[in-house]
Amino acid sequence: MESKTDVSKRSNEISSLAYIIKENVESELFKQNPWWEQSFTENSIPRQQYVDKIFENINDRQVIFLTGLRRIGKTTIMQQVISKLLSTGTPATNIFFVNLDSFALRTFSIHDLMEKYRELHKKSTDARFYFFIDEVATKEGFENELKSIYDLENAKVICSSSMATMMRDKRAVLTGRTKTIEVMPLSFPEFLIFKNAQVKKSDHAKLEGLFRDYLYLGGIPHYVLTEDKEYLNELVESIIYKDIIAYHKIKNEKVILEMFALLCMRVGKPTSYTKLHKLLNISVDSVKQYIGYFEKAYLFYSIERFTKTYNEKIVSPKKIYAGDVAIKNLITGLKDFGASYENLVFLKIKNEKPEYYNENGIELDFITQDTLIEAKYGSQMNTKQADAFKSINKKKKMIADGVKFFMEE
């Protein structure tokens, strides 16, 4: 049995620990929200299309989700939105940003942090504020907390997540309450801005040279700015080990690494699950499952064959594209400009839900609801392709064959 002295000592220790935790949380929140104490301007290169999309929905109730590849710029875009809110007169204490990846905040729920914010700024429960939550899916039960905030609180919530696995599995509870914005790699016009490249219309050779750089470097912002290959290697390893192998508890990491390399080498080529199962010596079901994991981490996308029947579609090979061409180039280098170019075309038109055309051994790259696109970089269609291209009934037909395709909106 504890003595009164022991009980008193333990009580003091608990009180001291509670005080330390409280002080650490407050310190962390002020560190993450510097505008509470001083002027704040986000000086990064603007990704205006995403800032504008968020502001189009800034005053409605929907929870905005920013998704996409790790380090594609989601956090920076949130900071740019915060900077714009401040510059347009929003009081600094009406903006609350929290990064849930922070070690100091790991034991707190989203509601705990929201209440701490209200306590710090003496906010009533009906006071309107903007709530930015970075890496929201790292918090267990986030979907139920966000539903509660949407239903009961006067907050505009903007979240980010790099793990589509968590988002797609758990977001059903938020049906009708969300708007998703996928942040893509830099477009070529954005790439030129990041490279501080001033190009006149007459500088065609310079523009082509910069486009060659884009084919190699892709559109991951920090990599474009630094060209640090170690950074890119570390990013890809982090995604593979953290978001795929660790999250899905995969024991055979060798097969995941081999599949990653194979998918990079097969960019733009029809790829059957059966062929991959033979090459990797794993079941077809495992192939489907692992490709799904890569897609949910935004490392790869797949498109289906354009067919007349659904049965044909599900048995046809898929075409695989990398989430950014720099990821593909880690494995392949830039030996195949054509594959990298086709990958860039896909990323530009991804939101149009393209499929590929393949009939009687004649393949064309992309077909959407109203457009047919063939990607040809430094090459020509053969006679059979040209005949098929002419015969397909689509409102618009385009041959993407150089930098011009990427300068057009």
N, C-alpha and C positions, 0 to 999 in steps of 0.2 A: 504493500500500500504506500502511495506517495505521501511524503510529508508536505506540510503547508509550504515549506521553503521550496521544495521541488516543483509543486504545482505553480507557485508564484513565478519561479524561474522559467518554467515552460510557457506560461502565459505571456511573460515578457518577451520570450524568444519568438513566439507566434506573432505578437504585436509588432515586433521589430521587423520580422519577415514581411508582414502585410504592408508596413510602411515603405520598406524597400521596393516591394513590387509596385505599389502605388506610384512612388517617385519615378521608377523606371518607365512605367507606362506613360505617365505625363511627359517625361523627357522625350520619349520616343515619338509621341504624338506631335509635340511641338517641333521636333526635328523633321518629321514628315510633312508638316504644314508650316513652312517658314513664313508665309504671308500673314500669319497671325501676329507676328512680332515686327516685321519689316516689310518694305516694299519688295515686290516679287515680279520678275519678268522672265519668261521662258525664252532662252536665246537659241534654242535648237532650230534647225532648218524646218520651216512649217510643212506639214503634210495637209495642205489646205482642204483637199476634198473630204478628208475624214473629219476634220474640225467642223466643216460646213454641214456634213451629214448629221453630226451630233447636235449642232445648234438648230437644225431644222426641227428637232424633236425635244429641245431643251425644256420646253414649258408644258409638255404633256406628262402623263403619269407613267408611261411605259418604262420599264427597266431596260436600259441599253446595255447590250453585251458586245464588247470588242473582243473578237477572237482572231486567231491566226498563229502562225509559226512563232516560236520563242524568239525574242529579240528582234521582232519585225517592226517595233516602234509603238506598241500599244500604250505603254506607260508614258512615253514622251507625248503622244497625242493627247492623253488625259491631262498632262501638265500644260499643254498648249491650250486646251479648252479652259482650264483654270485661269490661265493668264488672260484669256479673252474675257472671261466673266469679270475678272478684277478690273480690266481696262474699260469695261462697259458699265461700271458702277456697282457691281455686286459687292456688298460688305465682306471683308476678308473672313469674318467669323461665321459667315453663312456658307462657307466652303469647307468641307471635311474630306481629307484624303487619307486612306489607310492602305498600307501594303501588308496583306495578310501573310506574306512570306517571312515577315520580320520575326526573329527569334524572340524578341521581347514581348510580342503579342500572341504567341502561340497558344496560350491557355485561355484566351478570351474569346467569347462568342461575338458575332457581329453586333448583336443587341447590347452586350456589355460595353463594347467600344462606343456605340452610339450614345449610351447613357453617360459614359465618361466625357464625351464631347459636350453633351448638354450641361453636365456639371461644370466643366471648365469655363464655359461661356454663358452660364446662367440662362440657358434656352428653355423656353416652355415646350411642352410636348406638341403643341400645334404650330410652332414656329417653322416656317419653310426653310429648308437648306438643301444644298447640293452635296450628295454623298458619293464620293469616288472610291471604289473598292478594287484594288489591284490584286490579281491572282485569287479571285474569289473562290474558285473551285478547290483551293487547298484547304478550305474550312469545311469540316464535316457538317452536313445538314444545312449547307448554305441556301439550298433551294427553298426550304421551309422558312428560314429567316427572311429571305427576300420577299416571299409571298406575304408574310406578316407585315413587313415594312410597307409593301405596296398597298395592302388592304387597310392598314391602320395608321400609317404615319404620313406626315406632310413633307416627304422627301423625294427629290429627283435622284434616282440611283443610276450611276454609270459604272459598270463593272468591266474587268478584263479577265481573260483566261486563255492559257496556251494549251489547255488539254480538252480537246473536243470529246474525248472519252467520257470525262466527268460531265461535261455540259449536256451531251446528248442523252446520257443515261438518266440524268436527274432533273432536267429542265421541264419535264412534262407537268410537274406540279405548278409551273408558272405559265401554262398555256394561256395565250390571250393577253399576257401582261408584259411581253418582252418585244424588243426589236434587236436583231442581231446584225452587226456590221463586221464583216471579215476584212481585216487589214492585210493587204497583199504586198508583195515585194515592190520596190520602187518601179514605177513606170519609167520609160526612157526619158521623157521630159523631166521627171523628178531626178533621175540619175544625173542629167546635165546640170541641174541646180546643185545637187550634192557635190558634184565635181567642179562647181564654180566655172563651168564652161560657157564662154560667150561665143556663140556660133552665128555668123552671118549666113544669109541664104546662099551667098556665092561660095561659101566655104564647104563645098560638098565633100572634098577629100578629108577635111578635118572632121566633119560629121560622121563619115564612114569609119574613120579611125576610132572615134569615141564609141561608135556602135559596136565595133569589135571588142572594145574594153567591156562594154555592157554584156556582150555574149559570154565573156569570161567571168566577170565579177558579179553579175546578177544584180539583185536589188535588196540585199540585207543591209540596212543603213550603215551600221558601224563598220562592216566589212568594206563597203564601198568607200567610206571615208579613209580607212586605214590600210586596206589591202593586206591585212595581217592574217596570213593563212593559219597560224596557230589559233587565233580567235575562232576562225571558222571550224577548224577541227574540234576544238573544245565545245563549241555550240552543238555540233552534230553528235558528238559523243554524249553530251549531257542529255540530249533528247532521247537518244537510243537507250541509254542506261537508266535514266530517271523516269521518263514518260512511257517507255515500252517495257524494258526488261524488269525493272523494279516494280513498277505499278501493276503489271500483269503477272508478276511472280513467275517469270519464265526461267527455267533452270538451264536450258540449252542456249546460252547466249551466242555460241558460235554460229548456230543456224540463222539467228537474227542478223548478225553481221554479214554473213554470206548472202542472205536475201537482200539486204540493203545494197551490197555491191552489185548483185545481179539486176536489181531494179534500175539502178543508175545506168547500167550498160544497155538496158533494154528500153530506155526512154524513146517514145515515139514509135515503138514496134508493137504489133499485136502480140500479146503474151497470154498464153493459156495456163490455167492453174495446173493442168496435167503435166505440162512441160516443166514447170517449176518444181512440182512434187518429185519428178524423176531426177532432176538435177540436184535437189537438196536432200533427197531420200527421206522425205516426211510425207504425211498424208495430205490429200487434197484439201480436206477440212482444215488442217493446220495452215496450209498455204493461204486459204481464204481468211482465216482468223488473223494471221500475222500481217497480211496486206491491210486488213482493216485497222490494225493497231498503227501501222505507218500512216495511214490516211488520217486517223483521228489525232495524230501528233502533227499533222500538216506537213510531213516530210514528202509525201507523194499524194497525187490524185490519180484516179482512173476514170476513163470514159468508156462507154459501151458502143457497140456497133449499131449503126442505123439499119434497122430491119423492119420488115412488114409485120412480123408477128412477135409477140412477147417471148414465145418459146425459143425462137431463133436467137433473140437477144441474150437470154440467160445462158445459152450454151456456147455463144461466140466468145472468142478471146477478147480481153480488155486491152486498151492502150494505156500505158503508164506515163505520167509526167511528174517531174520533181517539183517540190514546193518552191524551189528557187534554182536557177541553173547553176549557181555556184556550188550547190550541194552535189549535183550531178558531176560537175567538173572536178570535185575532189577525187572521184574514182576514175573518171574517164579522161581527164585533161580536156583539151580543146581539139581533139583529133577529128571530131565529127561536128563541124559547124552546122550542118543541116539539122541534126537532132537538137542541138541547143537552140537554134532559131525556131524550130517547130515548138519547142517547150515554151519559149517566150510568147509565141503566138497564142498558145493555149492559155497561158496565164492572163494575157490581155483580154481574151474572150470568155474566160471561165464562167462568168456570171450568166452567159447566154446558154448554158447547159449544152455544150457541143457534143456530138457523137461523131464517129468516123464512118466513112463509106467503104465497103468492100464487097464487090460483086464480081464473081467469075475471075477472081484473082486480081482485079483492078482496084487499087486503093486510092482514095482521096482523103485528105487529112481531117477536115472538120465540116460538119453539116449541122446547122442550127435550124430553128423554126422557119427562118426566111432567108438564110444566107449559106452559100457554099464557099469554103475557103481552102485553097491549096497553098501550103507553105513551101516555097522553093527559094533557097538561098544559094545563089551561084549555080543553079541547075535549071533544067527545063523538064516539062512534062513529056513523057513519051507519047506516041501516037494513040495508044489505047486509052491512056489517062485523059488526053485532050478530047477524044471523042466522048468519053463518059462525062467529062466536065461540061461539054456542050449540051449533052442530052438530058441532064438532070434539071428538073423544073423547079427553080428557086428564083425568088424575086431579085436577089443580089448574088453576084458571083465575083469572087476576088482572088487574085493570085498575089499572095504576100511574098515579095522577093527581095526586100531590102529594108533600109531604115525608114522609108516613107510610111510604111504601114504603121510604125510605132510613133509617128509624129501626128497622126490623125486621132482625134477623139471619137 
